Amino acid sequence: MRAMRWTRLLGLGGLLLAACAEQHTSVDLDKSLTLMQTGAPILSCRDACLADWRREQPQAQSLETSGRWRDLATLVVRVGYQDDLSLFYLGRAAEGLGFVAGAAAYYQQSKELSGTAIACAIKSHQCGNLVFPQAASLRLSSVALQLERVRRAPTPSPQVKPVPAAAEGVSTGSSPYGETLPPQPVAEPAPAPTPIPAPPPKPVDAHDFIEPPPAQR
């Protein structure tokens, strides 16, 4: 009878380990990092991953303290355990990586799990020296302010490219409706008329002069 009981316990342990191993091998970390940008649900493993989470949680706490956000995200996603603390860590990693909207979503999910049967204070008894849901609420308020600043930031007006100077022989103008007209060719000035040379002076002939009449005596 006792042997049968041990056999059942070993079988159950094997199933739990297999489920946990399947959770680890089925995780696509690159895809998970992409999902973190929007706060899409990633963590879903509970009892099957509880032992692994208890073993890895101190390392996760150290990574969160030192600000190693990508390593923290990788560890939390790899274990896959879901409670308010692991979701808080996932939010911290998302916030540190610049995924502000995703961080807000994970902090909200952490708040929703606090007080339930799978909260860290009830299930794993490892809350990383944090008090929930207050810890998640504080971070959620912080990222909400960041999102509000981004929303209210003025949209930069498009820069108007300067109109290049008109090339030689080309002019630009505008229509009566304010529209810029395409470059128009500038009419070249008419060439100046060729001056007509003056006729050469006529040679002086002695017959051209009239002698005065002789003086009377």
C-alpha positions in Angstrom: 0.0 0.0 0.0 2.8 2.3 1.0 4.7 1.4 -2.2 1.7 2.2 -4.3 1.4 5.6 -2.6 5.0 6.4 -3.3 4.5 5.3 -6.9 1.6 7.7 -7.3 3.6 10.6 -5.7 6.5 10.0 -8.0 4.2 9.8 -11.0 2.6 13.1 -10.0 6.0 14.7 -9.5 7.0 13.5 -13.0 3.9 15.1 -14.5 4.6 18.4 -12.8 8.2 18.4 -14.0 7.2 17.5 -17.5 4.6 20.3 -17.5 7.2 22.8 -16.2 9.8 21.6 -18.8 7.1 22.0 -21.5 6.5 25.6 -20.3 10.2 26.4 -20.5 10.8 24.9 -24.0 7.6 26.4 -25.5 8.6 30.0 -24.7 9.8 32.2 -27.5 11.8 34.9 -25.7 12.0 37.3 -28.7 8.2 37.0 -29.2 7.6 37.6 -25.5 9.7 40.7 -25.6 7.6 41.9 -28.5 4.4 41.2 -26.6 5.8 43.2 -23.6 5.5 46.4 -25.6 1.7 46.3 -25.3 1.4 44.4 -22.1 -0.1 41.3 -23.6 -0.5 38.3 -21.2 2.7 36.2 -21.1 2.8 34.4 -17.8 0.3 31.5 -17.2 2.1 28.7 -15.3 1.2 28.3 -11.6 1.6 25.1 -9.5 3.7 23.4 -12.0 6.3 26.2 -11.9 6.0 27.1 -8.3 9.2 25.3 -7.2 11.2 26.8 -10.0 9.9 30.3 -9.1 10.9 29.9 -5.5 14.4 28.9 -6.6 14.7 31.7 -9.2 12.9 34.6 -7.3 16.0 35.8 -5.4 17.9 36.1 -8.7 15.0 38.0 -10.2 15.0 40.3 -7.2 18.7 41.0 -7.7 18.3 41.7 -11.4 15.5 44.2 -10.5 17.6 45.9 -7.9 20.6 46.3 -10.3 18.4 47.4 -13.3 19.3 44.6 -15.6 16.0 44.7 -17.3 16.5 42.4 -20.3 17.9 39.7 -18.0 15.0 40.2 -15.6 12.5 39.8 -18.4 14.3 36.7 -19.8 14.2 35.0 -16.4 10.6 35.8 -15.6 9.4 34.7 -19.0 11.5 31.6 -18.9 10.1 30.4 -15.6 6.6 31.5 -16.6 5.2 31.6 -13.1 2.2 33.9 -12.6 1.5 35.8 -9.4 1.5 39.5 -8.4 5.3 39.5 -7.8 6.3 38.0 -11.1 3.9 40.4 -12.9 5.4 43.3 -11.0 8.9 42.2 -12.1 7.6 41.9 -15.7 6.3 45.4 -15.4 9.6 46.7 -14.1 11.4 45.1 -17.0 9.0 46.5 -19.5 9.4 50.0 -18.0 13.1 49.7 -17.9 13.2 48.7 -21.6 11.0 51.7 -22.5 7.7 49.8 -23.0 5.7 52.2 -20.8 2.3 51.1 -22.0 3.2 47.5 -21.5 4.5 48.3 -18.0 1.2 49.9 -17.1 -0.7 46.8 -18.2 1.5 44.5 -16.1 1.3 46.6 -13.0 -2.5 46.6 -13.4 -2.5 42.8 -13.7 -0.3 42.6 -10.6 -2.8 44.6 -8.6 -5.7 42.4 -9.8 -3.9 39.2 -8.5 -3.1 40.7 -5.1 -5.4 39.3 -2.5 -6.3 36.2 -4.6 -5.4 32.6 -3.8 -2.3 32.8 -6.0 -0.9 36.1 -4.5 2.7 35.8 -3.4 1.8 36.4 0.2 -0.5 33.3 0.1 1.0 30.9 -2.5 4.8 31.2 -2.8 5.4 33.3 0.4 8.1 35.2 -1.5 7.2 38.8 -2.2 10.6 40.2 -2.8 10.4 42.4 0.4 7.5 44.3 -1.3 4.0 45.0 -0.1 1.2 44.3 -2.6 -0.8 45.8 -4.1 0.8 49.1 -2.9 4.1 48.4 -4.8 2.3 47.9 -8.1 0.0 50.9 -7.5 3.0 53.2 -7.0 4.7 52.1 -10.2 1.4 52.3 -12.1 0.9 55.9 -11.0 4.4 56.8 -12.2 4.0 55.3 -15.7 0.6 56.8 -16.0 2.2 60.2 -15.6 4.7 59.3 -18.3 1.9 58.3 -20.6 0.0 61.5 -19.9 3.1 63.6 -20.7 3.6 61.8 -24.0 -0.1 62.3 -24.9 0.0 66.0 -24.2 3.3 66.6 -25.9 2.8 69.0 -28.8 3.2 67.4 -32.2 6.1 69.0 -34.0 5.0 71.0 -37.1 6.4 69.7 -40.3 9.4 71.6 -41.5 9.0 73.6 -44.7 11.9 73.1 -47.0 13.4 76.4 -48.3 12.7 77.2 -51.9 16.0 77.0 -53.8 17.2 80.3 -55.4 16.1 80.7 -58.9 18.7 79.6 -61.4 20.1 82.0 -64.0 17.6 82.6 -66.7 14.7 81.2 -64.6 12.2 83.1 -62.4 9.6 81.9 -59.9 6.2 83.5 -59.0 2.9 82.8 -57.3 -0.6 82.7 -58.6 -3.4 85.0 -57.2 -4.5 82.1 -55.1 -1.2 81.8 -53.2 0.1 78.8 -55.1 3.7 78.7 -56.0 4.0 78.6 -59.8 6.7 76.5 -61.5 9.8 78.2 -62.6 9.2 80.4 -65.7 11.9 81.3 -68.2 12.9 84.9 -68.1 12.8 86.7 -71.5 16.3 87.8 -72.5 16.6 91.5 -73.4 16.6 92.4 -77.1 20.1 93.1 -78.5 20.9 96.8 -78.9 20.7 98.1 -82.5 23.9 98.3 -84.4 24.9 102.1 -84.7 25.0 103.4 -88.3 28.4 105.1 -89.0 28.3 108.8 -89.9 29.2 109.6 -93.6 32.7 110.8 -94.1 33.1 114.6 -94.4 32.9 116.0 -97.9 36.2 117.4 -99.3 36.3 121.1 -99.4 36.3 122.6 -103.0 37.6 126.1 -103.7 34.5 126.8 -105.9 32.4 126.3 -102.9 33.5 129.7 -101.5 32.1 133.0 -103.1 34.6 135.8 -103.3 33.4 139.2 -102.1 33.0 141.9 -104.7 36.0 144.3 -105.3 36.0 147.4 -103.1 34.9 150.7 -104.8 37.4 153.5 -105.1 
